[in-house]
Amino acid sequence: MPKVRIRQHVNPLLRKFQEPITLPEWAEVYSNLEQPIHLDIGCARGGFLLAMAQQNPTTNFLGIEIREPLVSSAIQERDNLGLTNLHYLFGSINFSAVKLLDSLPPNLLHYISVQFPDPWFKRKHNKRRVIQPELVNILIDYLIPRGQVFLQSDIEEVAIEMRDRFADSPFLTQQHSETWLANNPLPVPTERELYVLEDNLPVYRVLFKKGE
Ligand SMILES: C[S@@+](CC[C@H](N)C(=O)[O-])C[C@H]1O[C@@H](n2cnc3c(N)ncnc32)[C@H](O)[C@@H]1O
């Protein structure tokens, strides 16, 4: 995948992200609109979704990302491969979740992943972290019964915060008795994950299901 030069971190609360998100006609993006949907939040260069979409043609994959050049090049890559079960959106999920999820064919959101979100360590920047309680409520609302939420981070503090925000929901059940899942349940590692694993750093993972 060609590398686009981009800013390392973008503030997701910038005014420009509060503009209404531009959505496509889903029927022009996905060849089969009735397939289950996997939403990946903060998909960056989109390589994870590109591989997932090729391995799972009966699922529609959707990534959302605030760094626009990454979205454009990911779409280009998708088009080069002619994939019709994959799309990438430019926008901040924190300002666009309802409009986006409402626009999708109903009752198909079966999987949500949030992988290695930006940590925003400084206390005054904590509110820039993507997993905020309001967003959690919206995501769970649109997730289908038995749908799953997968979270992972190499920063324990970030993993704990996002896990606890989802765990606060009475609608979700953690799918493992151990505190953190030892292995990634998904067959494709993300770019950040590969980088972390190469350095032998720990990864904190958790999987929830809607319902029991
Ligand atoms: C550390 S990167 C991880 C990328 C990828 N998930 C991985 O594991 O390799 C986090 C990504 O989330 C994006 N991001 C941060 N806040 C976001 C938001 N509110 N909505 C959508 N994307 C966001 C960032 O621009 C960045 O590309």
The ligand as a MOL file (V3000), in Angstrom:
LIG
                    3D

  0  0  0     0  0            999 V3000
M  V30 BEGIN CTAB
M  V30 COUNTS 27 29 0 0 0
M  V30 BEGIN ATOM
M  V30 1 C -3.2460 4.9470 16.8560 0
M  V30 2 S -4.2350 4.9350 15.3980 0 CHG=1
M  V30 3 C -4.6380 3.2040 15.2430 0
M  V30 4 C -5.0300 2.8450 13.8550 0
M  V30 5 C -5.4710 1.3990 13.6270 0
M  V30 6 N -6.7470 1.1340 14.2870 0
M  V30 7 C -4.4320 0.4180 14.0530 0
M  V30 8 O -4.6590 -0.2850 15.0530 0
M  V30 9 O -3.3740 0.3370 13.3830 0 CHG=-1
M  V30 10 C -5.8250 5.6290 15.8650 0
M  V30 11 C -6.5650 6.1720 14.6660 0
M  V30 12 O -7.8540 6.6720 15.0630 0
M  V30 13 C -8.1120 7.8720 14.3490 0
M  V30 14 N -9.1210 8.6210 15.1290 0
M  V30 15 C -8.9040 9.2790 16.2890 0
M  V30 16 N -10.0460 9.8300 16.7590 0
M  V30 17 C -11.0160 9.5090 15.8580 0
M  V30 18 C -12.4150 9.8030 15.7740 0
M  V30 19 N -13.0180 10.5280 16.7160 0
M  V30 20 N -13.1220 9.3110 14.7340 0
M  V30 21 C -12.4920 8.5650 13.7680 0
M  V30 22 N -11.1720 8.2620 13.7980 0
M  V30 23 C -10.4400 8.7220 14.8270 0
M  V30 24 C -6.7430 8.5240 14.2560 0
M  V30 25 O -6.6350 9.5040 13.2600 0
M  V30 26 C -5.8450 7.3230 14.0070 0
M  V30 27 O -5.6990 7.0430 12.6410 0
M  V30 END ATOM
M  V30 BEGIN BOND
M  V30 1 1 1 2
M  V30 2 1 2 3
M  V30 3 1 2 10
M  V30 4 1 3 4
M  V30 5 1 4 5
M  V30 6 1 5 6
M  V30 7 1 5 7
M  V30 8 2 7 8
M  V30 9 1 7 9
M  V30 10 1 10 11
M  V30 11 1 11 12
M  V30 12 1 11 26
M  V30 13 1 12 13
M  V30 14 1 13 14
M  V30 15 1 13 24
M  V30 16 1 14 15
M  V30 17 1 14 23
M  V30 18 2 15 16
M  V30 19 1 16 17
M  V30 20 1 17 18
M  V30 21 2 17 23
M  V30 22 1 18 19
M  V30 23 2 18 20
M  V30 24 1 20 21
M  V30 25 2 21 22
M  V30 26 1 22 23
M  V30 27 1 24 25
M  V30 28 1 24 26
M  V30 29 1 26 27
M  V30 END BOND
M  V30 END CTAB
M  END
